[in-house]
Amino acid sequence: MKLSALLISNFKGIKDEIKILIDNIVVLVGPNNSCKSTILDAYEAYVSMGNSLSLDHFYGRNSNIPVIITGIFNDVTQDDIASLGQEWYLQDDPEFGECAKFQIRWESPDENGVKYSFSNKTNDWKRGGAGGWNTLLQSRLPTPIRLNPNDGYDALEKVVKDLASKNAAQKLKDDKSKVASIVAEIEKLAKEVDEELSESIGQLNSKIELELNKLFQGATVSFETGVGKFKAEDAIKDGSKFFIKTSNHPSSLEHQGTGLKRAFLWSAVNALCSEGMYKKGTKTIQNETPKVLLIDEPEINLHPSIIRAARKAIYALADLDGWQVICTTHSPVFIDLTQDHTTLIKVSNNQQGVFYFQTDKAHFDNDERDNLKMLNRCCPTVNEFFFYPNAILVEGDTEYLAYQYIIEKSGMEGSYCVINCRGKANIPTFIKIFNQFNANAIAVHDLDTKLRKDGTTNSMWTININIRKLADATNGRVKTVVHNPDFEGFYLNEAPTKDKPYNLFTHLTSADFEANIRYKELRESLNSIIDGTHKGLYSTSAELDDMVCEDRIKIDN
C-alpha cells in the first residue's frame, strides 16, 4: 500500500479541495504565493498523524472551518486488508480504482486532528474506523525531510561533530593513559603561565586581600592556575568544522557562499541518511526507512551550471530505493520531461487552477524522448511554457525572434512565452505535453510542399497533418497557424537563403517598422491570432490542401 494522492482543503492559503498526485518525483510550479510550499506543509501535517495545528494553519484564520487532509492509497495488498479490515478496501472508486482512503480533520486550533476512514459499507466517512490505523499508515508513509531556502547547515554539521566527539570519547575510554598524558601537558602549561603571571597576579591578590580584610580580618587570597575536568570529546566537538576546498583555497563552511552552503545541505542529508545517521528532532532516521525529500526552490543562489548539476543529483536521489522527492521551483532548468515516474503539477489554491503532467502517461516514443533530451541540453529554458498561461510554439530562431519582439512591444511578457522547438518535427511532441497539462498554445509552422522535387512525399507535410491531428485532441486549447509558404514569404514577401534571423532583425530595427504599412501584418500578427482574424489560422487538414491548390492555380495563371 502506498500513497498516491493527497486531497487538501481549508489549509493555510488553500480553501476548496485540491488534489496533489504523488510520484517518485513531484515538481510543483506556479507563480509566487500560489501555495506551493503550503503543499509541502500539508504533507508534513498529514504524516504527523494529526499533531495539533495553530490557528495560522486554518484558511483565513477561521477556526470554524476544519482543516481536512485526505490520503489516497493504491497497491493495497491482502496483508494490508488483513491489518485494516475488509470494510476499508474500495474496489471501484471512480477516480482511483482499488484503493483505501484515510482522512485527518483538525476541527479546532491547538488540538490534535481526528482520524476518519472511508467505509465501503456506508459509502461515507466513519470516525476512527480502520484498526491499527496509525501504525500501518506511518509504516507506509515516507518520512519527510524538509529543506527550506533559509535553513542553516549548522544542525547537519553538528551531527558529524557529535560522531567525531563520540568516537574520540570511546578511544580515550579504551586507553586512559591518553587522557593522563593530555592532562599532564595542560598542567605543565598551567604552571608555566602561573610563573609568567606571578608578579601581576600577586599585585591583584594583595589588593583583593587588603579589601577583604576590612570585612574578614586574617583572610588571605591566592590564585593558582590548574586544570579542571577535561572532556576530550567536548574539545574535539568545539574545535571541529567542515572545510571546503575550491580552486585550491580551503575555507571553513561558515565562510563559503550561500549557493555552496545550500548544496552542502542536501548533500549532507543524502550522505547522513544513507549511513542511518540523520536525525529528525531527537529521532534517528534509519537507512531502510522510506524517505521523501521536501525541498523549496533548490535553484536559489546557484549558478546556472550548478542548477543543472543539482537537478541531476536530486532526480538521481529519487532513483534510490526508499527515496522520493517533492520540490517547488521557479526554474525551467529543474524540469526534466524525460525522467520516468515524474509528475509536474502547476499549483493553484483552487482545483480549477491545478494542472498535471505525468511522464508515465505521455507515451513518448524513443525519438521524441531523444529529441527532448537534446532540447534540454541545447535550450535549457525550453520548459518555460510550464510557467506561463499561454505559449507560442515555433519552428526556429527567426520565428522566435519575431514573436518575442512582438510580445515585448505589446506588453504581454507575463501572459505569453515563445518556445523554440528547434524544428517543425518537434512541435507535435510539445502539443502532446500541452494536451496532458491542459495548457493553451499556438502552434506556428510553415506550409511547405506536399511533394519533393522527385515526386516523393515530403515528410514536412506529414508533420503538418500530425500537428493538426494532435491539436484536434486538445478541445481548442491549441490553435494552429500556418505561414504560406514560410514566415519570410508570408509577412515580408521575401525568400532569403541565409542569415534569416539577422535579416529579420534588420527589419524589426528599421526606423519605419512601427509605421510602414509593409510591416502591418507582422506587427499585428499576435493580436490577429488571438482575436481569430489571422489569415494563417486553420482548423482542419483539408484547409492546408486548399492552400496548396490555390498556389497551383496562381502558378498556372
Beta strands, then each sheet from edge to edge (+ up, - down):
strand 1: 2-9
strand 2: 18-21
strand 3: 25-29
strand 4: 67-74
strand 5: 90-93
strand 6: 97-106
strand 7: 114-119
strand 8: 124-127
strand 9: 143-147
strand 10: 243-246
strand 11: 249-252
strand 12: 278-280
strand 13: 283-285
strand 14: 291-296
strand 15: 323-328
strand 16: 342-346
strand 17: 355-358
strand 18: 390-394
strand 19: 416-420
strand 20: 440-446
strand 21: 478-483
strand 22: 537-538
sheet 1: 2+ 1- 4+ 6- 5+
sheet 2: 2+ 1- 4+ 6- 7+ 8-
sheet 3: 9+ 14+ 15+ 3+ 16+ 17-
sheet 4: 10+ 11-
sheet 5: 12+ 13-
sheet 6: 19+ 18+ 20+ 21+ 22-
end
